[in-house]
Amino acid sequence: MAIIINTIKTLKTNKFNYFLLSISILIGTILRYNFWADKPADSIEISTLGYSLGHNFLDIPLDKVITWQQLLSPLRFDATIPYSDVIHNLMTESTHPPLYFLLTHFWLKIFTQDGEIVSLVVGRSLSALFGVLAIPAIFALGCFAFRSQIVGQIAAALMAVSPYGIYIAQEARHYTLTILWIMISLAFLIQAIRCIQQQKKLPLWLGGFWIIINSLGIATHYFFALTLAAEGLVMGWFLLRDIKQFSQRYWCHIYIVGLGSLVGCLVWLPAVTGISSNDLTSWIDTSYDLDEIWQPILRLFVWGITMIFMLPVEGTNTFISILSGVTMLLVLVWIFPGLWRGWKRAFAERGVSYIASPLAGLSIQILGAFLGFAILLFLFVIYGLGKDISLVARYGFVYFPVVLLLLASSMASCWQNNIEDKKTRSKLFKNIPNFFRATGKKVVVIILVMGLCGALSVVTNYAYQKSRRADLLAQVIQTKSQAPILIAMSYKTHSEIRALMAIGLYFQSLEKRLIYQQKH
């Protein structure tokens, strides 16, 4: 991070730049910390809270009737439980590394009283905090990678209003922290390749910090290994381009970092080996049926679009959902020519005033290669290993910040070449007035406005709804039941227990509201 901070200091800064960044942080904070309390708990959020408290889900009796208070016992805070229990129960029952759960344990201890059932809002607030920190982090990375505060400002604005970014920040999960590790690791990758291009050795202290960050990343989420694999492939690509110099001393430090990062991954190998056959991951098995085998590619494309903008597609009638989908597609087609021209200018480094250094083109190569290799790795996992990780959007965090950075580089080029774009006329649409052309600054405005609309759609629960709507089911049960309520369900893994606990949390909230109304 010191390298990034020093880079920003060398750029021309003024109060207006800090003001713009503050606006992005403020908007991002408001969007992430509002309208989430009423969203129902998801099964995986229950998992985060229960394991972070040091409890397990296998001690809940399955062969007798219990109250919802007994059902929610894994969510009750016990101040006497040590951090070691968090690690033990998590590694015994779950498929995740412990770092984020340990941080959540500390976080919950601050805001929760002994014997109290933990608040879902408190659990989500830590993830939201890391989501807010991602805004200045991507600003710093944009400035460092492109030597341009315009790229940094646009990247920060994109992060602030990204529907996908808000979705993962409003869940009590470890994705936002992993995104921070990814951005820091990418900064080290860019600096390392710059050293290689200049035939200079990467400082050992810098390589040591890179290894530490990579180790922290894999200790937060195992999918960080995909980030490391993509970085390794990017580095291998540059090695092939410099194959005659592969034995030079400036490559030796890169090999040391690679070896150290590999060791940081291998320590988790005993825990990872059984994940693919675990019943908890059976739901993502790839379908090779001819009518479904192409769907993962389409899903990856759709999730990628939602990283930028989105409209209400859930919780509305069919007409609104279809209209929203068609509108997003039309906007994408509308702005794509302008973005493509902007990206070509940025890559070519000709006549682009936003580029303050020839290193910007190198950064585009690095980030573009990383994105390409990351998507290839996803396809390998889906079709080669038989695990369809495209079924849910959240795994896209692996390449999420890279998508925003590449988009920001193109948008910055569009912004700086606004006058030139106005003069450019497509042969196909030469008679269309400039007002209706998505060129120059208009591209930037359209994307940010659409992003804000998508952010509001997520915040108000018209997009990225929970996969299991415990609130709706509980309402139906409460409305239809004429007698005292008794709920029974089948059991395969503790995932079903967590889903039932989500319903219990909703009934608990109803009880609290009733008590409050009686008192007031």
Secondary structure per residue as TSV (DSSP state, phi and psi in degrees):
chain	resnum	aa	ss	phi	psi
A	1	M	-	360.0	-28.7
A	2	A	H	-60.7	-37.9
A	3	I	H	-63.4	-43.5
A	4	I	H	-63.3	-46.5
A	5	I	H	-61.6	-43.0
A	6	N	H	-64.2	-35.7
A	7	T	H	-63.0	-45.0
A	8	I	H	-61.4	-38.3
A	9	K	H	-64.9	-31.5
A	10	T	H	-76.0	-18.9
A	11	L	S	-78.3	158.9
A	12	K	-	-71.5	115.2
A	13	T	-	-116.5	153.4
A	14	N	-	-150.6	173.0
A	15	K	H	-63.6	-31.1
A	16	F	H	-65.0	-37.9
A	17	N	H	-63.0	-43.2
A	18	Y	H	-66.8	-34.1
A	19	F	H	-64.0	-45.0
A	20	L	H	-61.5	-43.7
A	21	L	H	-62.6	-39.3
A	22	S	H	-63.0	-38.2
A	23	I	H	-63.1	-44.0
A	24	S	H	-62.1	-43.6
A	25	I	H	-63.5	-42.4
A	26	L	H	-63.2	-47.3
A	27	I	H	-62.5	-45.1
A	28	G	H	-62.0	-38.0
A	29	T	H	-66.5	-45.6
A	30	I	H	-60.6	-44.6
A	31	L	H	-66.1	-36.0
A	32	R	H	-82.0	-24.9
A	33	Y	T	-106.8	21.0
A	34	N	S	-128.2	149.4
A	35	F	S	61.0	29.0
A	36	W	-	-106.2	-18.1
A	37	A	T	-63.9	-32.4
A	38	D	T	-84.4	-8.5
A	39	K	S	-74.3	134.2
A	40	P	-	-66.5	156.6
A	41	A	-	-71.6	142.1
A	42	D	-	-96.9	155.9
A	43	S	H	-57.7	-40.6
A	44	I	H	-71.9	-27.1
A	45	E	H	-69.9	-38.2
A	46	I	H	-58.8	-40.8
A	47	S	H	-60.6	-46.5
A	48	T	H	-58.4	-47.1
A	49	L	H	-67.9	-45.8
A	50	G	H	-62.0	-48.9
A	51	Y	H	-69.2	-34.1
A	52	S	H	-65.9	-28.9
A	53	L	T	-79.4	-6.6
A	54	G	T	88.7	11.6
A	55	H	-	-95.5	174.5
A	56	N	-	-130.2	172.1
A	57	F	S	-109.8	1.7
A	58	L	S	-92.2	-7.3
A	59	D	S	-88.7	-6.2
A	60	I	S	-72.7	124.2
A	61	P	-	-64.5	137.5
A	62	L	S	-109.9	-6.8
A	63	D	S	-109.2	17.0
A	64	K	S	-154.5	164.7
A	65	V	-	-76.5	132.1
A	66	I	-	-129.4	160.5
A	67	T	-	-82.5	165.3
A	68	W	H	-68.5	-24.3
A	69	Q	H	-64.5	-40.3
A	70	Q	H	-68.3	-38.3
A	71	L	H	-61.3	-37.3
A	72	L	T	-89.1	9.8
A	73	S	G	-57.5	-33.1
A	74	P	G	-65.9	-12.3
A	75	L	G	-101.0	8.0
A	76	R	B	-91.8	127.8
A	77	F	-	-75.0	130.2
A	78	D	-	-124.3	110.0
A	79	A	T	-66.2	-16.0
A	80	T	T	-86.3	-10.5
A	81	I	-	-74.4	126.7
A	82	P	-	-83.1	167.9
A	83	Y	H	-64.4	-28.3
A	84	S	H	-62.0	-32.9
A	85	D	H	-67.8	-33.0
A	86	V	H	-59.8	-48.7
A	87	I	H	-65.8	-44.9
A	88	H	H	-62.2	-52.1
A	89	N	H	-65.7	-37.5
A	90	L	H	-65.6	-48.0
A	91	M	H	-71.6	-22.0
A	92	T	H	-80.9	-40.6
A	93	E	H	-108.8	-22.8
A	94	S	-	-111.3	-174.5
A	95	T	S	-125.8	34.7
A	96	H	S	-132.7	150.7
A	97	P	-	-73.9	165.6
A	98	P	S	-95.3	-9.2
A	99	L	H	-56.8	-51.3
A	100	Y	H	-64.3	-34.9
A	101	F	H	-68.0	-34.7
A	102	L	H	-67.6	-41.1
A	103	L	H	-64.1	-39.0
A	104	T	H	-66.7	-37.3
A	105	H	H	-57.9	-46.5
A	106	F	H	-63.2	-41.7
A	107	W	H	-64.1	-45.6
A	108	L	H	-66.7	-33.0
A	109	K	H	-63.9	-30.3
A	110	I	H	-70.8	-39.7
A	111	F	H	-108.5	2.8
A	112	T	-	-123.7	135.9
A	113	Q	-	-85.3	152.9
A	114	D	T	-61.3	132.1
A	115	G	T	86.9	-3.5
A	116	E	-	-91.1	144.3
A	117	I	B	-73.2	128.6
A	118	V	-	-63.7	144.9
A	119	S	-	-82.4	133.9
A	120	L	H	-63.9	-34.3
A	121	V	H	-63.8	-42.1
A	122	V	H	-63.4	-41.9
A	123	G	H	-63.0	-38.9
A	124	R	H	-75.3	-23.6
A	125	S	H	-65.8	-30.8
A	126	L	H	-68.1	-44.8
A	127	S	H	-61.5	-40.7
A	128	A	H	-63.3	-37.3
A	129	L	H	-61.9	-46.0
A	130	F	H	-64.5	-33.0
A	131	G	H	-64.3	-38.8
A	132	V	H	-66.8	-42.2
A	133	L	H	-62.8	-23.3
A	134	A	H	-67.0	-21.6
A	135	I	H	-69.1	-56.5
A	136	P	H	-66.0	-27.4
A	137	A	H	-65.7	-43.5
A	138	I	H	-74.3	-27.2
A	139	F	H	-61.6	-47.2
A	140	A	H	-63.4	-41.4
A	141	L	H	-67.1	-39.1
A	142	G	H	-63.1	-42.2
A	143	C	H	-64.1	-42.1
A	144	F	H	-68.0	-44.4
A	145	A	H	-72.7	-37.3
A	146	F	H	-112.4	1.0
A	147	R	S	51.4	41.2
A	148	S	-	-147.7	124.4
A	149	Q	H	-75.6	-20.3
A	150	I	H	-66.2	-45.3
A	151	V	H	-61.2	-44.3
A	152	G	H	-61.0	-43.0
A	153	Q	H	-64.9	-44.1
A	154	I	H	-66.6	-40.9
A	155	A	H	-61.8	-40.7
A	156	A	H	-64.3	-41.7
A	157	A	H	-64.2	-41.1
A	158	L	H	-62.7	-43.1
A	159	M	H	-63.6	-38.9
A	160	A	H	-61.6	-39.7
A	161	V	H	-107.9	3.8
A	162	S	-	-59.8	120.5
A	163	P	H	-57.0	-41.6
A	164	Y	H	-64.6	-43.7
A	165	G	H	-61.2	-38.1
A	166	I	H	-71.7	-38.6
A	167	Y	H	-58.4	-48.9
A	168	I	H	-75.8	-23.0
A	169	A	H	-76.6	-22.7
A	170	Q	T	-94.2	13.8
A	171	E	S	-114.4	141.8
A	172	A	S	-78.1	69.9
A	173	R	S	-138.7	177.5
A	174	H	S	-97.9	12.2
A	175	Y	H	-71.0	-40.2
A	176	T	H	-67.5	-36.2
A	177	L	H	-65.7	-41.2
A	178	T	H	-62.6	-36.5
A	179	I	H	-61.8	-38.5
A	180	L	H	-62.1	-45.1
A	181	W	H	-61.1	-39.4
A	182	I	H	-62.3	-44.2
A	183	M	H	-65.4	-40.4
A	184	I	H	-66.2	-41.7
A	185	S	H	-63.5	-37.9
A	186	L	H	-64.3	-36.5
A	187	A	H	-61.5	-42.0
A	188	F	H	-64.5	-39.5
A	189	L	H	-61.1	-46.4
A	190	I	H	-62.0	-44.4
A	191	Q	H	-64.0	-38.7
A	192	A	H	-64.2	-43.0
A	193	I	H	-70.5	-32.7
A	194	R	H	-61.7	-41.4
A	195	C	H	-62.3	-40.6
A	196	I	H	-63.7	-43.7
A	197	Q	H	-61.9	-32.4
A	198	Q	T	-91.7	2.7
A	199	Q	T	55.4	43.7
A	200	K	-	-115.9	152.1
A	201	K	-	-78.3	137.9
A	202	L	-	-70.1	124.9
A	203	P	-	-53.3	137.8
A	204	L	H	-61.5	-36.3
A	205	W	H	-65.1	-34.3
A	206	L	H	-69.5	-41.9
A	207	G	H	-61.9	-36.5
A	208	G	H	-63.6	-43.3
A	209	F	H	-64.4	-37.0
A	210	W	H	-62.0	-42.9
A	211	I	H	-62.3	-41.4
A	212	I	H	-62.4	-45.8
A	213	I	H	-62.3	-44.0
A	214	N	H	-62.6	-37.8
A	215	S	H	-68.0	-39.5
A	216	L	H	-65.8	-36.6
A	217	G	H	-63.0	-46.4
A	218	I	H	-70.6	-25.1
A	219	A	H	-79.4	-8.7
A	220	T	H	-97.7	-43.0
A	221	H	-	-152.5	133.2
A	222	Y	T	-63.9	-24.8
A	223	F	T	-70.2	-8.4
A	224	F	H	-61.4	-21.9
A	225	A	H	-60.9	-31.2
A	226	L	H	-66.4	-36.1
A	227	T	H	-62.1	-47.0
A	228	L	H	-63.9	-38.3
A	229	A	H	-65.4	-42.4
A	230	A	H	-64.3	-41.1
A	231	E	H	-63.5	-40.2
A	232	G	H	-62.6	-39.2
A	233	L	H	-68.5	-38.2
A	234	V	H	-61.9	-46.1
A	235	M	H	-63.2	-38.4
A	236	G	H	-64.6	-35.9
A	237	W	H	-62.8	-43.9
A	238	F	H	-70.4	-30.4
A	239	L	H	-65.0	-40.6
A	240	L	H	-63.8	-33.8
A	241	R	H	-73.0	-20.4
A	242	D	T	-120.1	32.2
A	243	I	G	-60.1	-30.2
A	244	K	G	-69.9	-18.2
A	245	Q	G	-108.5	14.6
A	246	F	T	-62.9	-21.2
A	247	S	T	-95.8	2.7
A	248	Q	S	-66.6	156.4
A	249	R	H	-65.4	-29.4
A	250	Y	H	-70.2	-15.9
A	251	W	H	-84.6	-22.9
A	252	C	H	-61.0	-40.2
A	253	H	H	-66.9	-31.5
A	254	I	H	-66.2	-40.8
A	255	Y	H	-62.1	-37.6
A	256	I	H	-64.2	-43.2
A	257	V	H	-62.6	-42.9
A	258	G	H	-61.4	-42.4
A	259	L	H	-66.2	-43.6
A	260	G	H	-63.6	-39.8
A	261	S	H	-67.4	-36.3
A	262	L	H	-63.4	-42.0
A	263	V	H	-63.0	-39.8
A	264	G	H	-62.4	-26.2
A	265	C	H	-84.6	-40.2
A	266	L	H	-66.5	-23.8
A	267	V	T	-64.7	-20.6
A	268	W	T	-95.9	0.8
A	269	L	H	-57.0	-43.2
A	270	P	H	-59.2	-33.4
A	271	A	H	-77.9	-29.2
A	272	V	H	-83.4	-29.1
A	273	T	T	-58.4	-31.9
A	274	G	T	-93.8	2.3
A	275	I	T	-68.4	-42.9
A	276	S	T	-61.8	-29.0
A	277	S	T	-98.0	3.0
A	278	N	-	-71.4	139.4
A	279	D	G	-61.1	-25.8
A	280	L	G	-68.8	-18.3
A	281	T	G	-108.6	4.8
A	282	S	G	-66.4	-22.6
A	283	W	G	-70.6	-14.5
A	284	I	G	-102.9	17.7
A	285	D	B	-61.9	136.1
A	286	T	-	-72.2	136.9
A	287	S	-	-94.6	125.1
A	288	Y	-	-100.8	14.3
A	289	D	-	-62.9	143.1
A	290	L	T	-60.2	-31.8
A	291	D	T	-83.5	-3.4
A	292	E	T	-124.6	-13.4
A	293	I	T	-66.2	-23.9
A	294	W	T	-86.8	-13.0
A	295	Q	H	-63.8	-36.5
A	296	P	H	-55.8	-38.0
A	297	I	H	-64.1	-43.4
A	298	L	H	-64.0	-40.8
A	299	R	H	-63.9	-43.0
A	300	L	H	-59.6	-38.5
A	301	F	H	-65.3	-44.7
A	302	V	H	-64.8	-45.4
A	303	W	H	-60.7	-36.2
A	304	G	H	-63.5	-39.7
A	305	I	H	-63.2	-40.7
A	306	T	H	-69.9	-12.2
A	307	M	T	-69.5	-20.2
A	308	I	T	-105.8	-53.3
A	309	F	-	-152.7	165.7
A	310	M	-	-163.5	159.6
A	311	L	-	-132.8	168.3
A	312	P	-	-58.6	117.4
A	313	V	-	-128.3	-4.7
A	314	E	S	-130.6	150.6
A	315	G	S	73.3	13.9
A	316	T	S	-126.1	173.8
A	317	N	-	-73.6	167.3
A	318	T	H	-60.6	-38.1
A	319	F	H	-62.0	-45.6
A	320	I	H	-63.9	-41.6
A	321	S	H	-62.7	-44.5
A	322	I	H	-66.0	-42.7
A	323	L	H	-61.3	-40.7
A	324	S	H	-64.0	-43.5
A	325	G	H	-63.8	-44.1
A	326	V	H	-64.4	-41.2
A	327	T	H	-62.1	-44.3
A	328	M	H	-61.3	-41.1
A	329	L	H	-65.5	-42.1
A	330	L	H	-65.5	-40.8
A	331	V	H	-64.0	-40.2
A	332	L	H	-61.4	-45.3
A	333	V	H	-64.4	-36.0
A	334	W	H	-65.5	-43.7
A	335	I	H	-90.9	-14.9
A	336	F	H	-61.1	-44.2
A	337	P	H	-57.9	-41.5
A	338	G	H	-64.9	-41.6
A	339	L	H	-64.4	-39.2
A	340	W	H	-64.8	-42.3
A	341	R	H	-64.1	-40.8
A	342	G	H	-62.8	-41.6
A	343	W	H	-67.3	-38.7
A	344	K	H	-65.0	-38.9
A	345	R	H	-64.4	-44.6
A	346	A	H	-62.3	-39.4
A	347	F	H	-72.9	-38.7
A	348	A	H	-75.6	-23.1
A	349	E	T	60.3	35.7
A	350	R	S	-117.4	121.0
A	351	G	S	68.3	25.4
A	352	V	-	-111.2	106.9
A	353	S	T	-74.9	-15.4
A	354	Y	T	-74.8	-19.7
A	355	I	-	-81.2	118.8
A	356	A	-	-97.3	-3.6
A	357	S	S	-156.1	144.0
A	358	P	T	-64.2	-9.9
A	359	L	H	-69.7	-16.7
A	360	A	H	-62.7	-42.5
A	361	G	H	-61.3	-37.0
A	362	L	H	-64.0	-40.4
A	363	S	H	-63.4	-38.1
A	364	I	H	-63.7	-41.2
A	365	Q	H	-61.1	-45.2
A	366	I	H	-63.3	-50.6
A	367	L	H	-68.5	-38.0
A	368	G	H	-64.2	-42.4
A	369	A	H	-64.9	-40.9
A	370	F	H	-59.2	-46.6
A	371	L	H	-61.9	-44.6
A	372	G	H	-61.6	-45.4
A	373	F	H	-67.3	-36.6
A	374	A	H	-62.7	-43.0
A	375	I	H	-66.3	-39.6
A	376	L	H	-61.9	-38.4
A	377	L	H	-65.6	-39.5
A	378	F	H	-60.8	-44.8
A	379	L	H	-64.5	-34.7
A	380	F	I	-65.1	-44.1
A	381	V	I	-63.1	-40.7
A	382	I	I	-68.9	-53.1
A	383	Y	I	-95.0	-28.4
A	384	G	I	-86.8	-45.2
A	385	L	S	-94.5	-8.1
A	386	G	-	76.9	22.7
A	387	K	B	-118.7	109.6
A	388	D	-	-81.7	84.5
A	389	I	T	-78.9	5.4
A	390	S	T	-87.5	-6.6
A	391	L	S	-63.5	-27.9
A	392	V	S	-125.4	149.4
A	393	A	G	-74.5	-26.2
A	394	R	G	-62.7	-24.5
A	395	Y	G	-73.1	-10.2
A	396	G	G	-69.1	-2.9
A	397	F	G	-59.0	-20.0
A	398	V	G	-58.8	-40.4
A	399	Y	T	-118.7	7.4
A	400	F	H	-54.6	-52.5
A	401	P	H	-64.5	-28.5
A	402	V	H	-69.4	-38.9
A	403	V	H	-58.6	-45.0
A	404	L	H	-66.6	-39.6
A	405	L	H	-66.5	-44.0
A	406	L	H	-64.8	-40.1
A	407	L	H	-64.5	-41.6
A	408	A	H	-63.0	-36.6
A	409	S	H	-64.2	-40.8
A	410	S	H	-68.6	-42.5
A	411	M	H	-64.8	-36.8
A	412	A	H	-63.9	-39.1
A	413	S	H	-64.7	-42.2
A	414	C	H	-60.9	-42.1
A	415	W	H	-63.4	-43.6
A	416	Q	H	-75.6	-25.5
A	417	N	T	-104.4	32.7
A	418	N	H	-57.8	-45.3
A	419	I	H	-66.2	-42.6
A	420	E	H	-62.6	-40.1
A	421	D	H	-66.1	-33.7
A	422	K	H	-64.9	-31.4
A	423	K	H	-82.1	-17.8
A	424	T	-	-78.9	127.6
A	425	R	-	-125.3	126.7
A	426	S	-	-71.5	137.9
A	427	K	S	-60.3	-33.1
A	428	L	T	-75.7	-33.5
A	429	F	T	-121.4	35.0
A	430	K	T	-66.7	-21.3
A	431	N	T	-92.0	-1.2
A	432	I	S	-81.4	131.0
A	433	P	-	-59.7	152.8
A	434	N	G	-59.3	-28.0
A	435	F	G	-58.8	-32.9
A	436	F	G	-95.3	6.6
A	437	R	-	-95.4	133.4
A	438	A	-	-88.3	83.6
A	439	T	-	-132.4	161.6
A	440	G	T	55.3	-136.1
A	441	K	H	-64.2	-25.2
A	442	K	H	-61.2	-35.5
A	443	V	H	-60.4	-45.0
A	444	V	H	-63.2	-45.5
A	445	V	H	-63.7	-44.0
A	446	I	H	-60.5	-46.2
A	447	I	H	-64.5	-44.0
A	448	L	H	-68.1	-37.7
A	449	V	H	-66.3	-43.7
A	450	M	H	-64.4	-36.6
A	451	G	H	-63.0	-42.5
A	452	L	H	-64.7	-40.2
A	453	C	H	-60.9	-41.1
A	454	G	H	-65.7	-39.1
A	455	A	H	-61.9	-44.5
A	456	L	H	-66.0	-32.7
A	457	S	H	-64.2	-41.0
A	458	V	H	-69.6	-45.4
A	459	V	H	-61.5	-40.1
A	460	T	T	-87.7	8.2
A	461	N	T	70.3	29.8
A	462	Y	S	-101.0	8.6
A	463	A	S	-157.9	151.7
A	464	Y	S	53.2	48.8
A	465	Q	-	-70.5	161.1
A	466	K	-	-63.4	144.5
A	467	S	S	-66.1	-31.7
A	468	R	S	-119.0	110.6
A	469	R	-	-85.0	83.6
A	470	A	H	-61.4	-31.9
A	471	D	H	-65.9	-42.2
A	472	L	H	-66.5	-42.4
A	473	L	H	-64.3	-42.0
A	474	A	H	-63.9	-38.1
A	475	Q	H	-64.7	-41.0
A	476	V	H	-64.5	-44.0
A	477	I	H	-60.7	-44.8
A	478	Q	H	-66.7	-38.1
A	479	T	H	-72.9	-40.9
A	480	K	H	-84.9	-21.4
A	481	S	-	-77.3	127.8
A	482	Q	S	-100.1	-11.8
A	483	A	S	-124.3	171.7
A	484	P	-	-52.6	137.9
A	485	I	-	-80.0	130.3
A	486	L	-	-131.4	123.0
A	487	I	-	-113.2	131.1
A	488	A	-	-130.9	147.2
A	489	M	-	-150.0	162.8
A	490	S	-	-73.5	161.6
A	491	Y	-	-131.7	127.7
A	492	K	S	-123.7	-51.7
A	493	T	S	-135.0	177.8
A	494	H	H	-71.9	0.1
A	495	S	H	-63.1	-37.6
A	496	E	H	-67.5	-35.9
A	497	I	H	-62.6	-44.0
A	498	R	H	-64.3	-37.7
A	499	A	H	-63.9	-38.5
A	500	L	H	-69.0	-34.5
A	501	M	H	-64.9	-33.6
A	502	A	H	-61.9	-38.6
A	503	I	H	-66.3	-40.3
A	504	G	H	-61.7	-38.8
A	505	L	H	-62.0	-36.8
A	506	Y	H	-67.1	-43.1
A	507	F	H	-64.3	-35.0
A	508	Q	H	-63.3	-41.9
A	509	S	H	-65.2	-35.9
A	510	L	H	-64.4	-40.1
A	511	E	H	-64.7	-40.4
A	512	K	H	-64.1	-40.2
A	513	R	H	-64.7	-40.2
A	514	L	H	-64.0	-42.9
A	515	I	H	-63.5	-40.9
A	516	Y	H	-63.6	-42.2
A	517	Q	H	-65.6	-37.4
A	518	Q	H	-66.9	-34.6
A	519	K	H	-75.5	-26.6
A	520	H	-	-115.5	360.0
